[in-house]
Amino acid sequence: MFALLLLASGCTGSGSVAVPTTAAPSEAAAPLPAGAPPPPPSSVSLKDKIANFFSGASATAPQAVANAKPDIDCPLIDIREGASTLTIPPPNGDNGAMSLKYQGTFVRAARECAVVNGQMVMKIGVQGRIIVGPAGGPGQVEVPLRIAVVESPVIGSKTIVTKLIEIPVTVGSNDGFTNFTHIEEGLTFPIPSAAALENYLVYIGFDPIGAQALDKEKAKPAPKIKPKPKPNAPTG
């Protein structure tokens, strides 16, 4: 099932992508002749479903969870300060303006919420753009996207759940920029009190440092397993 469909169980929140279409009476199809095979079922394209998701969910207005308690709202989305732009220099580390290979920016974001078994389940959609710099060209770009649900009271802050996603983006030979879309499902956390939930925010941002640490961790060789000593052979 396509990733943008709402959860089948529990209470569903904003941004439904199920867009029913009904033909006007004048456009109704004529009856099929006897023995003719039925027409294929209509379907909504992947592009339309993504567009419907973003058009149906707002990143700046609270969205109540349907059939849930009135004080259960979907946390808002914000871009983490200092993480709104991704710059990718050449391998030699030259940070000059003319040495820039790619630059990443955010275009828009949206979210949906559902309440399932006492858990808040969020679906986060992010659209961004990779711009080709003076030293850039066709190639593959790994976009390090960080999503974090944070409780931000007046004093201090607390991370509720966080996830780093590396999104592969292919830049074509004739592209001055390339858009990318990522939809993260199943970001889950226990529903807090209504007062605490008012302070919850969903931060998105580029996290190249976190991606480097993750890549180093993946590159570590697996620990060698020492063979167990063989028991002494019986004598006699």
N, C-alpha and C positions, 0 to 999 in steps of 0.2 A: 504494500500500500504506500502511496506517495507520502513523503515525509511531512507535507503541510496539512494533511488531514487532521482534524481535531481528535483528541483522545476519545475512544469509544465509551469509556466508563468514567464515572465521577462527574464533577461539575465542570463545564467548559467555559472558557473565557473568551476574550476578544478576538477578532480577526478571523472569522470562519472563511475558509476558501471554497466551500461548497457553493457554487454559483449556479443555481438551477436556471435553465432556459426553457421557455415555453413559446411555441410558435403561435403567431396570430392566426385567427380563423382563416383568413385569406391565404395563409402560407401553409395550411395543413396539407400533408402529403396525400396523394390519391391512393386508394386501396391497391394492395399488391395483387397481381394476377395469380390465379391458382397455381401452386407448385413452385412459385418463385421463392428463392431463399430470402430470409429476413435481412434487412439492411444492418450494417455493423453499428454497434452502439456508439453514440457521440461521446467524445472525450474532450477534456480541457487540456490544452498543451501545458508542458512544464513551464514555459515562459509565462503563460497566463496565470498559472497557479501561484508562481512567485510574485507576479504583479498584484494579484488579488490579496496575497498575504500582506504585502506592504501597504496597499491602499486601504486595507481593512483594519489595520492596527496602527495606533498612533504612538509615537515615542515620547510625546510631551503631555499627554492627558491620561489621568488614571482610568483604568478599565476594570469595572467590577466583574467578579466571577459570577456567571449566571447560576441561579438556583443555590447559591451559597449564602453565607451570612452577609448582611449588607455592609459590614465593616471589613470584608475581605477584598482588598484591591490588588491589582497587578502592579508590582513595583515599576517605577519609571526607569528609563534608560538614559545614561549620560556617558560622555566620553571622558575617560580618565585624563586629568590634567597632565600635560607633558607626554602623552601617548597618542596624540591625534594624527601624527605624521610619521611615516616610515621612510627612512633614507637608506639606500643601499649603495655604498661606494664600491669601487673596484677592489679586487683582491689585495692590491698593494697598500690599501688603507689610505690613499690620497682622498682627503675630504674637501678638496677644492670644488667650487661650483661647477666647473667644466668637467670634472671627473665623476660627477654623479651618474650612476647607471639607471637607477629607478627611484621613484618616489611614490609612496602609498598614502592614500587619503581615504577617509570615510565619506560615503555619500548619504546613506540613511540607514536607519535601524528600526526594528519593530519587535513586538513581543506578544505572546499569548500566555494565558495562565489557566490552569485547571486544578481543582482540588480532588485528590485521589487518596482515600484512606488516611486522612489527616495530614497529608503531605501537599505542599505547593509544588506543582510541576510546571516548569516554564519552558517555553519554546522561543528561542531568540533568533531573529533573522538579521543579518548584516549585509549590506551592500557597500562595496568599496571600489577603488580605482587605482590601478598601477599606471603611472605616467613614465614614459621613457625619457631619461635624461640625456644630456649631450654625449655621454660616453656609453649609453645603453644601446640596445638592439634586440633582435629576436632571442628568445631564450626562456628558461623556466625560472620562475620566482616563487620562493616559499614565503608565504605571508604568515607571520606569527601573530595570531589573534588571541588576545586574552579576554575572557569573559569572567566577571566576578560579581557575585551578589554580596553587598556590603551593608551592614547596619551602621548608619552614620548619625549618631545622636549629637547633641550640642558639643559634648566633650568626648574626644576619642572616636575610634571607629573599630569595627570588628568584621572580619571576613567570614561570611557564612559558608560560601562554596565558591571555588574558583576552578577554572579549566583553561588550559593552553591548547589551542588548535593550530596546526600548521596546514595552511591551505595552498595547494599547488596551483599556480596561475601561469598559463602559457601565453607569452607575448609573441605575436606574429611578426613577420618581416616588414609588413607595411603599417603596423599599428603605432600610432603616436601614444595611445593609451589603451588599456584593457580593463574592463569592469570584471569584478568577481562577486559572487554571492555565496554566503554560507548560512545554513540554517541548522542550529544546534538544538537538538531535542532532549527532553528528559533531564533538564537541570533541576534537581530536586532538593528540597530542604523542608524540615518540619515547620508547620505554620506557627508563627509566634503569636503573642498577644496582639490585639488590634493596635495598641499604642506603639509597640515595637515595630510592627509592620509599616507604620507610617514613615519610619526612618530608613526603610530598606530601599536601596538603589541597585540597579544593574549597571556596572561599569563595563565599557568596552574600550579596548586600546591595543596598540601594537606593542609587542613585548619581545624585541630581538634578543635582549639579554637572557630572558627566560628560555628562549628557543636555543640559544647557544649552550646553556647549561644542560638542557634536555638532550641535545645532540651529543655532548660529551659523555653524558651518562649512558646513552645508547651505544657509544663507540667503545666503552670499556669491555675488555675481554671477559668472558664468563669465567667465574672462579673454577679452578681445577679441583676436581674431586679426588681426594687421596684414596687409593685402593685400600680396601680392608686387608689387614694382615691375614695370611692363611693360617689356619690352625695347625698345630704341630701334628705330623703324621704319627699314627699309633705305632708303638714298638713292641717287640716281643716275638 
